[in-house]
Amino acid sequence: MTQTPTASIRILADNPNHHLWNNNGTFWCHYTLHLPDYTKRRVRQSLGTPCIQRARKLRDQLLLRAAKGGAL
C-alpha cells in the first residue's frame, strides 16, 4: 500500500502572508511535506510575482494541491 505525503500547512487568520517569503521582490511559498517513511521534505517554490495579492492566490492554489497529495 502506497501512502501519499502529508503537507504541513497552517492557516492563520491573523497572518494572511503565512507560507510566503519575499526574496528580492519575488514571492516564494514554503511548506513542509511529511513523508510516509517518517522523514520530511521542505518545499520552496517561486511564485514568480512581486504582487502580494497574486502571491496569496498562487500560494492558496499550491497549498490546495499539496494538501491533496499533488505536490512533490
PyMOL Python script that loads the backbone (N, CA, C, O; Angstrom):
from pymol import cmd

cmd.read_pdbstr("""\
ATOM      1  N   MET A   1       0.844  -1.185   0.000  1.00  0.00           N
ATOM      2  CA  MET A   1       0.000   0.000   0.000  1.00  0.00           C
ATOM      3  C   MET A   1       0.886   1.242   0.000  1.00  0.00           C
ATOM      4  O   MET A   1       1.749   1.394   0.865  1.00  0.00           O
ATOM      5  N   THR A   2       0.674   2.119  -0.959  1.00  0.00           N
ATOM      6  CA  THR A   2       1.454   3.342  -1.081  1.00  0.00           C
ATOM      7  C   THR A   2       0.734   4.475  -0.368  1.00  0.00           C
ATOM      8  O   THR A   2      -0.454   4.713  -0.583  1.00  0.00           O
ATOM      9  N   GLN A   3       1.474   5.164   0.479  1.00  0.00           N
ATOM     10  CA  GLN A   3       0.905   6.315   1.168  1.00  0.00           C
ATOM     11  C   GLN A   3       1.395   7.586   0.499  1.00  0.00           C
ATOM     12  O   GLN A   3       2.495   7.631  -0.050  1.00  0.00           O
ATOM     13  N   THR A   4       0.573   8.608   0.551  1.00  0.00           N
ATOM     14  CA  THR A   4       0.960   9.880  -0.029  1.00  0.00           C
ATOM     15  C   THR A   4       1.532  10.784   1.051  1.00  0.00           C
ATOM     16  O   THR A   4       1.187  10.638   2.224  1.00  0.00           O
ATOM     17  N   PRO A   5       2.394  11.710   0.678  1.00  0.00           N
ATOM     18  CA  PRO A   5       2.929  12.665   1.650  1.00  0.00           C
ATOM     19  C   PRO A   5       1.823  13.535   2.219  1.00  0.00           C
ATOM     20  O   PRO A   5       0.807  13.771   1.564  1.00  0.00           O
ATOM     21  N   THR A   6       2.021  14.009   3.430  1.00  0.00           N
ATOM     22  CA  THR A   6       1.078  14.904   4.081  1.00  0.00           C
ATOM     23  C   THR A   6       1.718  16.276   4.206  1.00  0.00           C
ATOM     24  O   THR A   6       2.811  16.406   4.757  1.00  0.00           O
ATOM     25  N   ALA A   7       1.056  17.280   3.707  1.00  0.00           N
ATOM     26  CA  ALA A   7       1.595  18.642   3.778  1.00  0.00           C
ATOM     27  C   ALA A   7       1.309  19.237   5.146  1.00  0.00           C
ATOM     28  O   ALA A   7       0.209  19.104   5.683  1.00  0.00           O
ATOM     29  N   SER A   8       2.317  19.892   5.694  1.00  0.00           N
ATOM     30  CA  SER A   8       2.159  20.604   6.964  1.00  0.00           C
ATOM     31  C   SER A   8       1.814  22.049   6.634  1.00  0.00           C
ATOM     32  O   SER A   8       2.686  22.853   6.303  1.00  0.00           O
ATOM     33  N   ILE A   9       0.535  22.360   6.730  1.00  0.00           N
ATOM     34  CA  ILE A   9       0.027  23.661   6.317  1.00  0.00           C
ATOM     35  C   ILE A   9      -0.754  24.271   7.465  1.00  0.00           C
ATOM     36  O   ILE A   9      -1.691  23.663   7.981  1.00  0.00           O
ATOM     37  N   ARG A  10      -0.370  25.461   7.858  1.00  0.00           N
ATOM     38  CA  ARG A  10      -1.092  26.189   8.898  1.00  0.00           C
ATOM     39  C   ARG A  10      -1.823  27.359   8.269  1.00  0.00           C
ATOM     40  O   ARG A  10      -1.257  28.112   7.476  1.00  0.00           O
ATOM     41  N   ILE A  11      -3.062  27.498   8.627  1.00  0.00           N
ATOM     42  CA  ILE A  11      -3.847  28.641   8.170  1.00  0.00           C
ATOM     43  C   ILE A  11      -4.044  29.554   9.376  1.00  0.00           C
ATOM     44  O   ILE A  11      -4.713  29.181  10.340  1.00  0.00           O
ATOM     45  N   LEU A  12      -3.470  30.728   9.320  1.00  0.00           N
ATOM     46  CA  LEU A  12      -3.538  31.678  10.430  1.00  0.00           C
ATOM     47  C   LEU A  12      -4.314  32.912   9.984  1.00  0.00           C
ATOM     48  O   LEU A  12      -3.862  33.660   9.117  1.00  0.00           O
ATOM     49  N   ALA A  13      -5.469  33.117  10.575  1.00  0.00           N
ATOM     50  CA  ALA A  13      -6.304  34.254  10.196  1.00  0.00           C
ATOM     51  C   ALA A  13      -5.622  35.595  10.466  1.00  0.00           C
ATOM     52  O   ALA A  13      -5.861  36.570   9.754  1.00  0.00           O
ATOM     53  N   ASP A  14      -4.779  35.642  11.489  1.00  0.00           N
ATOM     54  CA  ASP A  14      -4.123  36.907  11.824  1.00  0.00           C
ATOM     55  C   ASP A  14      -2.844  37.141  11.025  1.00  0.00           C
ATOM     56  O   ASP A  14      -2.194  38.170  11.203  1.00  0.00           O
ATOM     57  N   ASN A  15      -2.466  36.201  10.142  1.00  0.00           N
ATOM     58  CA  ASN A  15      -1.290  36.367   9.297  1.00  0.00           C
ATOM     59  C   ASN A  15      -1.613  35.883   7.884  1.00  0.00           C
ATOM     60  O   ASN A  15      -1.354  34.723   7.566  1.00  0.00           O
ATOM     61  N   PRO A  16      -2.173  36.744   7.028  1.00  0.00           N
ATOM     62  CA  PRO A  16      -2.554  36.317   5.686  1.00  0.00           C
ATOM     63  C   PRO A  16      -1.366  35.989   4.783  1.00  0.00           C
ATOM     64  O   PRO A  16      -1.550  35.458   3.688  1.00  0.00           O
ATOM     65  N   ASN A  17      -0.154  36.300   5.233  1.00  0.00           N
ATOM     66  CA  ASN A  17       1.037  36.039   4.419  1.00  0.00           C
ATOM     67  C   ASN A  17       1.811  34.812   4.882  1.00  0.00           C
ATOM     68  O   ASN A  17       2.957  34.615   4.478  1.00  0.00           O
ATOM     69  N   HIS A  18       1.200  33.987   5.724  1.00  0.00           N
ATOM     70  CA  HIS A  18       1.882  32.787   6.203  1.00  0.00           C
ATOM     71  C   HIS A  18       2.249  31.897   5.016  1.00  0.00           C
ATOM     72  O   HIS A  18       1.464  31.767   4.076  1.00  0.00           O
ATOM     73  N   HIS A  19       3.404  31.300   5.050  1.00  0.00           N
ATOM     74  CA  HIS A  19       3.972  30.458   3.994  1.00  0.00           C
ATOM     75  C   HIS A  19       4.560  31.285   2.854  1.00  0.00           C
ATOM     76  O   HIS A  19       5.083  30.711   1.899  1.00  0.00           O
ATOM     77  N   LEU A  20       4.491  32.613   2.924  1.00  0.00           N
ATOM     78  CA  LEU A  20       5.052  33.455   1.867  1.00  0.00           C
ATOM     79  C   LEU A  20       6.359  34.089   2.323  1.00  0.00           C
ATOM     80  O   LEU A  20       6.534  34.426   3.494  1.00  0.00           O
ATOM     81  N   TRP A  21       7.268  34.240   1.369  1.00  0.00           N
ATOM     82  CA  TRP A  21       8.572  34.821   1.647  1.00  0.00           C
ATOM     83  C   TRP A  21       8.947  35.694   0.454  1.00  0.00           C
ATOM     84  O   TRP A  21       8.901  35.248  -0.692  1.00  0.00           O
ATOM     85  N   ASN A  22       9.318  36.938   0.733  1.00  0.00           N
ATOM     86  CA  ASN A  22       9.714  37.876  -0.303  1.00  0.00           C
ATOM     87  C   ASN A  22      11.225  37.825  -0.448  1.00  0.00           C
ATOM     88  O   ASN A  22      11.957  38.218   0.460  1.00  0.00           O
ATOM     89  N   ASN A  23      11.683  37.345  -1.582  1.00  0.00           N
ATOM     90  CA  ASN A  23      13.113  37.245  -1.856  1.00  0.00           C
ATOM     91  C   ASN A  23      13.463  38.230  -2.966  1.00  0.00           C
ATOM     92  O   ASN A  23      13.253  37.951  -4.147  1.00  0.00           O
ATOM     93  N   ASN A  24      13.993  39.372  -2.577  1.00  0.00           N
ATOM     94  CA  ASN A  24      14.401  40.407  -3.526  1.00  0.00           C
ATOM     95  C   ASN A  24      13.288  40.802  -4.487  1.00  0.00           C
ATOM     96  O   ASN A  24      13.529  40.981  -5.681  1.00  0.00           O
ATOM     97  N   GLY A  25      12.072  40.936  -3.971  1.00  0.00           N
ATOM     98  CA  GLY A  25      10.965  41.418  -4.779  1.00  0.00           C
ATOM     99  C   GLY A  25      10.106  40.345  -5.421  1.00  0.00           C
ATOM    100  O   GLY A  25       9.085  40.672  -6.026  1.00  0.00           O
ATOM    101  N   THR A  26      10.476  39.083  -5.314  1.00  0.00           N
ATOM    102  CA  THR A  26       9.675  37.986  -5.850  1.00  0.00           C
ATOM    103  C   THR A  26       9.213  37.109  -4.701  1.00  0.00           C
ATOM    104  O   THR A  26      10.016  36.707  -3.859  1.00  0.00           O
ATOM    105  N   PHE A  27       7.918  36.811  -4.664  1.00  0.00           N
ATOM    106  CA  PHE A  27       7.393  35.993  -3.578  1.00  0.00           C
ATOM    107  C   PHE A  27       7.602  34.507  -3.845  1.00  0.00           C
ATOM    108  O   PHE A  27       7.500  34.029  -4.975  1.00  0.00           O
ATOM    109  N   TRP A  28       7.894  33.803  -2.769  1.00  0.00           N
ATOM    110  CA  TRP A  28       8.063  32.350  -2.767  1.00  0.00           C
ATOM    111  C   TRP A  28       7.103  31.773  -1.745  1.00  0.00           C
ATOM    112  O   TRP A  28       6.713  32.447  -0.792  1.00  0.00           O
ATOM    113  N   CYS A  29       6.727  30.518  -1.951  1.00  0.00           N
ATOM    114  CA  CYS A  29       5.916  29.790  -0.987  1.00  0.00           C
ATOM    115  C   CYS A  29       6.775  28.683  -0.401  1.00  0.00           C
ATOM    116  O   CYS A  29       7.510  28.014  -1.127  1.00  0.00           O
ATOM    117  N   HIS A  30       6.688  28.485   0.906  1.00  0.00           N
ATOM    118  CA  HIS A  30       7.434  27.393   1.514  1.00  0.00           C
ATOM    119  C   HIS A  30       6.569  26.674   2.533  1.00  0.00           C
ATOM    120  O   HIS A  30       5.819  27.293   3.288  1.00  0.00           O
ATOM    121  N   TYR A  31       6.691  25.342   2.537  1.00  0.00           N
ATOM    122  CA  TYR A  31       5.934  24.485   3.453  1.00  0.00           C
ATOM    123  C   TYR A  31       6.701  23.172   3.619  1.00  0.00           C
ATOM    124  O   TYR A  31       7.719  22.954   2.963  1.00  0.00           O
ATOM    125  N   THR A  32       6.214  22.314   4.486  1.00  0.00           N
ATOM    126  CA  THR A  32       6.880  21.047   4.775  1.00  0.00           C
ATOM    127  C   THR A  32       5.972  19.887   4.407  1.00  0.00           C
ATOM    128  O   THR A  32       4.778  19.896   4.707  1.00  0.00           O
ATOM    129  N   LEU A  33       6.554  18.883   3.751  1.00  0.00           N
ATOM    130  CA  LEU A  33       5.846  17.633   3.475  1.00  0.00           C
ATOM    131  C   LEU A  33       6.352  16.573   4.438  1.00  0.00           C
ATOM    132  O   LEU A  33       7.560  16.395   4.594  1.00  0.00           O
ATOM    133  N   HIS A  34       5.439  15.873   5.080  1.00  0.00           N
ATOM    134  CA  HIS A  34       5.802  14.747   5.932  1.00  0.00           C
ATOM    135  C   HIS A  34       5.599  13.483   5.110  1.00  0.00           C
ATOM    136  O   HIS A  34       4.484  13.185   4.681  1.00  0.00           O
ATOM    137  N   LEU A  35       6.680  12.743   4.892  1.00  0.00           N
ATOM    138  CA  LEU A  35       6.672  11.589   4.003  1.00  0.00           C
ATOM    139  C   LEU A  35       6.307  10.306   4.741  1.00  0.00           C
ATOM    140  O   LEU A  35       6.456  10.225   5.960  1.00  0.00           O
ATOM    141  N   PRO A  36       5.824   9.294   3.998  1.00  0.00           N
ATOM    142  CA  PRO A  36       5.407   8.033   4.613  1.00  0.00           C
ATOM    143  C   PRO A  36       6.515   7.318   5.392  1.00  0.00           C
ATOM    144  O   PRO A  36       6.223   6.543   6.302  1.00  0.00           O
ATOM    145  N   ASP A  37       7.774   7.568   5.048  1.00  0.00           N
ATOM    146  CA  ASP A  37       8.877   6.893   5.765  1.00  0.00           C
ATOM    147  C   ASP A  37       9.334   7.686   6.997  1.00  0.00           C
ATOM    148  O   ASP A  37      10.439   7.489   7.504  1.00  0.00           O
ATOM    149  N   TYR A  38       8.467   8.581   7.462  1.00  0.00           N
ATOM    150  CA  TYR A  38       8.687   9.388   8.680  1.00  0.00           C
ATOM    151  C   TYR A  38       9.817  10.400   8.538  1.00  0.00           C
ATOM    152  O   TYR A  38      10.386  10.842   9.536  1.00  0.00           O
ATOM    153  N   THR A  39      10.142  10.764   7.315  1.00  0.00           N
ATOM    154  CA  THR A  39      11.074  11.859   7.079  1.00  0.00           C
ATOM    155  C   THR A  39      10.239  13.049   6.614  1.00  0.00           C
ATOM    156  O   THR A  39       9.026  12.942   6.430  1.00  0.00           O
ATOM    157  N   LYS A  40      10.901  14.164   6.431  1.00  0.00           N
ATOM    158  CA  LYS A  40      10.179  15.337   5.939  1.00  0.00           C
ATOM    159  C   LYS A  40      10.978  16.011   4.851  1.00  0.00           C
ATOM    160  O   LYS A  40      12.195  15.849   4.753  1.00  0.00           O
ATOM    161  N   ARG A  41      10.281  16.761   4.047  1.00  0.00           N
ATOM    162  CA  ARG A  41      10.911  17.475   2.943  1.00  0.00           C
ATOM    163  C   ARG A  41      10.390  18.899   2.929  1.00  0.00           C
ATOM    164  O   ARG A  41       9.181  19.125   2.864  1.00  0.00           O
ATOM    165  N   ARG A  42      11.289  19.844   2.990  1.00  0.00           N
ATOM    166  CA  ARG A  42      10.895  21.250   2.893  1.00  0.00           C
ATOM    167  C   ARG A  42      10.767  21.611   1.424  1.00  0.00           C
ATOM    168  O   ARG A  42      11.661  21.340   0.622  1.00  0.00           O
ATOM    169  N   VAL A  43       9.654  22.219   1.087  1.00  0.00           N
ATOM    170  CA  VAL A  43       9.377  22.606  -0.296  1.00  0.00           C
ATOM    171  C   VAL A  43       9.379  24.124  -0.374  1.00  0.00           C
ATOM    172  O   VAL A  43       8.714  24.804   0.408  1.00  0.00           O
ATOM    173  N   ARG A  44      10.131  24.634  -1.323  1.00  0.00           N
ATOM    174  CA  ARG A  44      10.159  26.070  -1.596  1.00  0.00           C
ATOM    175  C   ARG A  44       9.949  26.245  -3.084  1.00  0.00           C
ATOM    176  O   ARG A  44      10.658  25.653  -3.898  1.00  0.00           O
ATOM    177  N   GLN A  45       8.961  27.069  -3.435  1.00  0.00           N
ATOM    178  CA  GLN A  45       8.653  27.267  -4.839  1.00  0.00           C
ATOM    179  C   GLN A  45       8.422  28.739  -5.119  1.00  0.00           C
ATOM    180  O   GLN A  45       7.680  29.416  -4.408  1.00  0.00           O
ATOM    181  N   SER A  46       9.072  29.221  -6.168  1.00  0.00           N
ATOM    182  CA  SER A  46       8.871  30.607  -6.566  1.00  0.00           C
ATOM    183  C   SER A  46       7.469  30.778  -7.124  1.00  0.00           C
ATOM    184  O   SER A  46       6.990  29.954  -7.904  1.00  0.00           O
ATOM    185  N   LEU A  47       6.824  31.851  -6.717  1.00  0.00           N
ATOM    186  CA  LEU A  47       5.509  32.175  -7.245  1.00  0.00           C
ATOM    187  C   LEU A  47       5.619  33.128  -8.430  1.00  0.00           C
ATOM    188  O   LEU A  47       4.633  33.395  -9.117  1.00  0.00           O
ATOM    189  N   GLY A  48       6.822  33.634  -8.662  1.00  0.00           N
ATOM    190  CA  GLY A  48       7.101  34.434  -9.847  1.00  0.00           C
ATOM    191  C   GLY A  48       6.372  35.759  -9.932  1.00  0.00           C
ATOM    192  O   GLY A  48       6.120  36.261 -11.027  1.00  0.00           O
ATOM    193  N   THR A  49       6.030  36.332  -8.782  1.00  0.00           N
ATOM    194  CA  THR A  49       5.310  37.607  -8.811  1.00  0.00           C
ATOM    195  C   THR A  49       5.786  38.517  -7.681  1.00  0.00           C
ATOM    196  O   THR A  49       6.116  38.041  -6.595  1.00  0.00           O
ATOM    197  N   PRO A  50       5.820  39.814  -7.932  1.00  0.00           N
ATOM    198  CA  PRO A  50       6.123  40.768  -6.872  1.00  0.00           C
ATOM    199  C   PRO A  50       4.859  41.267  -6.162  1.00  0.00           C
ATOM    200  O   PRO A  50       4.947  42.015  -5.188  1.00  0.00           O
ATOM    201  N   CYS A  51       3.690  40.854  -6.647  1.00  0.00           N
ATOM    202  CA  CYS A  51       2.402  41.333  -6.131  1.00  0.00           C
ATOM    203  C   CYS A  51       1.917  40.432  -5.001  1.00  0.00           C
ATOM    204  O   CYS A  51       1.730  39.233  -5.205  1.00  0.00           O
ATOM    205  N   ILE A  52       1.711  40.997  -3.809  1.00  0.00           N
ATOM    206  CA  ILE A  52       1.310  40.203  -2.650  1.00  0.00           C
ATOM    207  C   ILE A  52      -0.070  39.566  -2.848  1.00  0.00           C
ATOM    208  O   ILE A  52      -0.286  38.429  -2.428  1.00  0.00           O
ATOM    209  N   GLN A  53      -1.001  40.279  -3.477  1.00  0.00           N
ATOM    210  CA  GLN A  53      -2.336  39.707  -3.694  1.00  0.00           C
ATOM    211  C   GLN A  53      -2.265  38.499  -4.627  1.00  0.00           C
ATOM    212  O   GLN A  53      -2.903  37.476  -4.375  1.00  0.00           O
ATOM    213  N   ARG A  54      -1.495  38.619  -5.694  1.00  0.00           N
ATOM    214  CA  ARG A  54      -1.310  37.499  -6.637  1.00  0.00           C
ATOM    215  C   ARG A  54      -0.579  36.350  -5.951  1.00  0.00           C
ATOM    216  O   ARG A  54      -0.912  35.184  -6.159  1.00  0.00           O
ATOM    217  N   ALA A  55       0.419  36.681  -5.132  1.00  0.00           N
ATOM    218  CA  ALA A  55       1.174  35.650  -4.418  1.00  0.00           C
ATOM    219  C   ALA A  55       0.272  34.859  -3.475  1.00  0.00           C
ATOM    220  O   ALA A  55       0.410  33.641  -3.363  1.00  0.00           O
ATOM    221  N   ARG A  56      -0.641  35.534  -2.802  1.00  0.00           N
ATOM    222  CA  ARG A  56      -1.573  34.846  -1.901  1.00  0.00           C
ATOM    223  C   ARG A  56      -2.458  33.875  -2.672  1.00  0.00           C
ATOM    224  O   ARG A  56      -2.689  32.755  -2.215  1.00  0.00           O
ATOM    225  N   LYS A  57      -2.956  34.290  -3.837  1.00  0.00           N
ATOM    226  CA  LYS A  57      -3.806  33.417  -4.649  1.00  0.00           C
ATOM    227  C   LYS A  57      -3.018  32.198  -5.136  1.00  0.00           C
ATOM    228  O   LYS A  57      -3.502  31.068  -5.074  1.00  0.00           O
ATOM    229  N   LEU A  58      -1.802  32.445  -5.619  1.00  0.00           N
ATOM    230  CA  LEU A  58      -0.972  31.334  -6.099  1.00  0.00           C
ATOM    231  C   LEU A  58      -0.600  30.393  -4.955  1.00  0.00           C
ATOM    232  O   LEU A  58      -0.592  29.175  -5.129  1.00  0.00           O
ATOM    233  N   ARG A  59      -0.289  30.960  -3.779  1.00  0.00           N
ATOM    234  CA  ARG A  59       0.010  30.144  -2.597  1.00  0.00           C
ATOM    235  C   ARG A  59      -1.171  29.257  -2.242  1.00  0.00           C
ATOM    236  O   ARG A  59      -1.002  28.068  -1.968  1.00  0.00           O
ATOM    237  N   ASP A  60      -2.365  29.834  -2.247  1.00  0.00           N
ATOM    238  CA  ASP A  60      -3.558  29.061  -1.899  1.00  0.00           C
ATOM    239  C   ASP A  60      -3.764  27.895  -2.868  1.00  0.00           C
ATOM    240  O   ASP A  60      -4.114  26.793  -2.447  1.00  0.00           O
ATOM    241  N   GLN A  61      -3.548  28.135  -4.163  1.00  0.00           N
ATOM    242  CA  GLN A  61      -3.675  27.067  -5.158  1.00  0.00           C
ATOM    243  C   GLN A  61      -2.618  25.984  -4.938  1.00  0.00           C
ATOM    244  O   GLN A  61      -2.915  24.791  -4.997  1.00  0.00           O
ATOM    245  N   LEU A  62      -1.394  26.413  -4.686  1.00  0.00           N
ATOM    246  CA  LEU A  62      -0.299  25.471  -4.459  1.00  0.00           C
ATOM    247  C   LEU A  62      -0.542  24.625  -3.209  1.00  0.00           C
ATOM    248  O   LEU A  62      -0.338  23.412  -3.230  1.00  0.00           O
ATOM    249  N   LEU A  63      -0.973  25.258  -2.131  1.00  0.00           N
ATOM    250  CA  LEU A  63      -1.201  24.521  -0.886  1.00  0.00           C
ATOM    251  C   LEU A  63      -2.412  23.594  -0.996  1.00  0.00           C
ATOM    252  O   LEU A  63      -2.441  22.538  -0.365  1.00  0.00           O
ATOM    253  N   LEU A  64      -3.394  23.975  -1.779  1.00  0.00           N
ATOM    254  CA  LEU A  64      -4.535  23.100  -2.009  1.00  0.00           C
ATOM    255  C   LEU A  64      -4.090  21.821  -2.718  1.00  0.00           C
ATOM    256  O   LEU A  64      -4.488  20.720  -2.336  1.00  0.00           O
ATOM    257  N   ARG A  65      -3.262  21.976  -3.752  1.00  0.00           N
ATOM    258  CA  ARG A  65      -2.717  20.799  -4.455  1.00  0.00           C
ATOM    259  C   ARG A  65      -1.871  19.946  -3.511  1.00  0.00           C
ATOM    260  O   ARG A  65      -1.961  18.719  -3.531  1.00  0.00           O
ATOM    261  N   ALA A  66      -1.048  20.598  -2.685  1.00  0.00           N
ATOM    262  CA  ALA A  66      -0.184  19.859  -1.750  1.00  0.00           C
ATOM    263  C   ALA A  66      -1.023  19.111  -0.716  1.00  0.00           C
ATOM    264  O   ALA A  66      -0.688  17.985  -0.349  1.00  0.00           O
ATOM    265  N   ALA A  67      -2.092  19.714  -0.252  1.00  0.00           N
ATOM    266  CA  ALA A  67      -2.954  19.066   0.734  1.00  0.00           C
ATOM    267  C   ALA A  67      -3.642  17.831   0.144  1.00  0.00           C
ATOM    268  O   ALA A  67      -3.977  16.894   0.869  1.00  0.00           O
ATOM    269  N   LYS A  68      -3.847  17.839  -1.162  1.00  0.00           N
ATOM    270  CA  LYS A  68      -4.469  16.695  -1.842  1.00  0.00           C
ATOM    271  C   LYS A  68      -3.433  15.666  -2.272  1.00  0.00           C
ATOM    272  O   LYS A  68      -3.774  14.657  -2.889  1.00  0.00           O
ATOM    273  N   GLY A  69      -2.154  15.922  -1.943  1.00  0.00           N
ATOM    274  CA  GLY A  69      -1.106  14.976  -2.292  1.00  0.00           C
ATOM    275  C   GLY A  69      -0.547  15.162  -3.688  1.00  0.00           C
ATOM    276  O   GLY A  69       0.128  14.268  -4.200  1.00  0.00           O
ATOM    277  N   GLY A  70      -0.808  16.296  -4.317  1.00  0.00           N
ATOM    278  CA  GLY A  70      -0.378  16.501  -5.691  1.00  0.00           C
ATOM    279  C   GLY A  70       0.944  17.209  -5.857  1.00  0.00           C
ATOM    280  O   GLY A  70       1.378  17.412  -6.991  1.00  0.00           O
ATOM    281  N   ALA A  71       1.607  17.594  -4.782  1.00  0.00           N
ATOM    282  CA  ALA A  71       2.883  18.313  -4.919  1.00  0.00           C
ATOM    283  C   ALA A  71       3.997  17.509  -4.294  1.00  0.00           C
ATOM    284  O   ALA A  71       3.968  17.189  -3.106  1.00  0.00           O
ATOM    285  N   LEU A  72       4.967  17.194  -5.104  1.00  0.00           N
ATOM    286  CA  LEU A  72       6.166  16.518  -4.606  1.00  0.00           C
ATOM    287  C   LEU A  72       7.289  16.702  -5.567  1.00  0.00           C
ATOM    288  O   LEU A  72       8.391  16.208  -5.331  1.00  0.00           O
TER     289      LEU A  72
END
""", "prot")
cmd.dss("prot")
cmd.show_as("cartoon", "prot")
cmd.util.cbc("prot")
cmd.orient("prot")
